[in-house]
């Protein structure tokens, strides 16, 4: 009996390549994450936490964008407070490049914060009232992180700690921020160390009190702005002016959005609403930086 002819290698079907069995996913190779584990992205960003923080209190579909926008603003407050703390610490050790880098970053972050008003800027009274009751006694004036931001600008007030008495952690952080020099205090101290005649009364003032404009400080800034335009102090003054302008735009956008959505009614949580916001919008941040320009 004859034996079957051996099969030539060229006639055999090639064995499947396990590595070629599945194409790569469209955004890169599979990282082979085991079942029940998370991704490196999730470990770092905590996206599943962020995207499950929205506990809606009404059936109105517009409430979601209001809630998410408010939460996004809180995140930007946190970033900006971090930048201004970094700048203040750098100013204390005369590290002007690090301070100005932090201030410059904060201007971009303030622009992003201000852009967050866009989803809310065209709310009609009927649209806002559809879920306003869901806010209850809640008000943006109760934001501890926003209050820390204002304290860093020199807008100090012990009365602003009162709404946070029920949260010991927030209250302690705000009490500490109230007693610390503001970002602008650190700027004025730097100017004094650089030989500019900042009055002792300004340098030694109670840091828990609101900064009030001083004619002598105005004269110092006028002298700085009259000097060489490529100097560090001129660049610092202009960066601070950028910050001040963007904070004013934030306050003004808040005012306009509130006026459009609720007119002159009392704000949520018993806040003064538009009347209080109008008063805030009239105030200049770092006031001598603005008035000094009339003398250059």
C-alpha positions, 0 to 999 in steps of 0.5 A, a space after each residue: 500500500 502506498 503512503 500518502 504524499 507529504 504535504 508541501 509547506 507551501 500548501 499548508 495554511 499559515 497558523 493564525 498570528 495571535 497578535 494580529 487577531 484583533 486590530 488596535 483600537 482607534 486611539 492606540 493599543 489596548 493597555 490590557 487592563 484587567 477586569 475590575 481595575 481602573 485606567 491610569 487616566 481615571 486614577 489621575 483625573 478621577 473622572 468618574 468622581 467628577 461626572 457623578 457629582 451632579 445630583 439634580 434637584 428638579 425635573 427641568 432639563 436646564 438645571 444640569 448646565 447650571 449645576 455643571 457650570 457652577 461646579 466648573 467655576 469652583 474648579 477654576 477658583 481652586 486653580 486661581 487661588 493656587 496660582 496666587 498663593 504661588 505668586 505671593 510666596 515667590 514675592 516674599 522670597 523676591 523670586 519675581 520670575 516665578 511670581 510673574 509666571 504664576 500671575 500670567 497663568 492665572 490670566 489665562 485661567 481667569 479668561 476660562 473662568 469668565 467664559 464659563 458664564 456663556 452657558 448662563 448669560 442668556 437665561 430668561 427669568 422663566 428659564 431660571 425660575 424653572 429650577 431656582 427653587 432647587 437651590 433652596 438657601 444656596 447662594 454663590 456668596 457662600 462659596 468658600 473658595 471664591 471667598 479665598 480668592 477675594 481675600 487674596 485680592 485684598 477684599 478682606 471682611 471678617 463678616 464673610 466667615 459667618 456663613 462657613 461656621 458650620 464647616 470647621 475646615 472651610 472656616 479655619 482656612 478662611 480665618 487663616 486667609 483673613 489674617 495673612 497678607 494679600 497678594 497685593 500686600 506682598 507686591 507692595 512689600 516687594 516695592 518697598 524692598 526695591 527702594 520705593 517709598 511705600 508708607 510704613 502705615 501701609 506696610 504695617 497695616 492690619 492684613 485682616 482689613 480691606 486694602 484702601 487706596 493710598 496716594 503715596 502708593 499711587 505715586 510709587 506706581 506712577 514712578 514705576 510706569 514712568 521708568 524703563 518700559 522693559 523693567 521687571 516692575 513695569 511688567 509686574 504692574 501690567 500683569 497685575 492690571 491684567 488680573 484686575 481687569 479680568 476680575 472686573 470682567 468676571 464681576 460684571 458678567 456675573 452682574 449682567 447674567 443675574 440681572 437678565 435672569 432675575 432682575 432686581 429680585 432678592 438673590 438666593 439664600 437671602 443675598 442682596 442680588 443685583 444691588 450687591 453685584 452692582 456695588 462690587 462691579 464699581 470697585 477696582 482691584 489693585 486701585 492705585 494701578 489704575 489711578 496712577 495712569 493719570 499721572 504718567 
